[in-house]
Amino acid sequence: KSGLDELMFAAEQQKAQLVLYGHTHIAGYEFHGRTLFLNPGAVMGCRDTGKCTYAVLEWKPGGEIYMQMAELDR
């Protein structure tokens, strides 16, 4: 809710490739170095936009992550 600073520190300590977070219900993603920070949004609707969103993740051979953000029709 107050930014990604604490998550970035924890991800660095754990050498995480992916960090999933939520609470804001606002879909979005960003990379910091090689770490993907992903908020899939909310399948019951975002507070700001009313859009129902989710994310699909797939790990490719070699460890590459494929990510697709999607929206549900109501």
N, C-alpha and C positions, 0 to 999 in steps of 0.2 A: 504494500500500500504506500510505502514511503520511498520507493525506488529499489534499484537492483544492487546497491552497494553491498549489503550483507550477503545476498545470494552469490554475487561475484566472488567475494572472499571465500565463502564456503565451497563454491565450485572449484576455485583454484586449489584449495587445500585438498580436495578429493580427486583432483584431476578429472573432473566430470566433463563429458562430451555433450551432455544434454541436461538442462534444468527446466523442469515443468513447474509452473506456478500459476496461481489464480487469485481468487478473492475479489479482484476488481471487476470481473466479468467482461473485461474489454480484451478482445482478441488482438494478438500481436506477437511479433517475434523480433529478435535481434541477435546478432553474433557479437561476442566479445572474444577476440582471438579465435580459437577453434571451438569455443563452447556456444551452443545454441540455447538461448533463453526463450522459452515458449509459453505463452498464455493462450490456451485454446479458446478462451471466451466462455460462453455458457450456452448449453443446449436448450435452456428454458428462456433464453432471450437476454440480450445485453441491456443493462440499465440505460445506457446513453442512446443506443441506436435501435433497440428492439429486435436486432438480428440474432438468430440462433446459430451459433458457430461451434465448430469442433475442428480438430486437427487429426490427420492421418500420418503416422510415422512408419518408415520402413528402413531397416538397416540393410545396406547393400554389402556385397562381399568386399572385404577390405576395411569395413567399419564406417563407410560414408553413410550419412543419414539423408534420406529423402523425406521431405516434409511437404504436405499439402494442406492448406487451410480451406475449409469448406463451410458452406452455409446451408441450413435446412430450410425447406419451404414450409410455411405454416399452413 
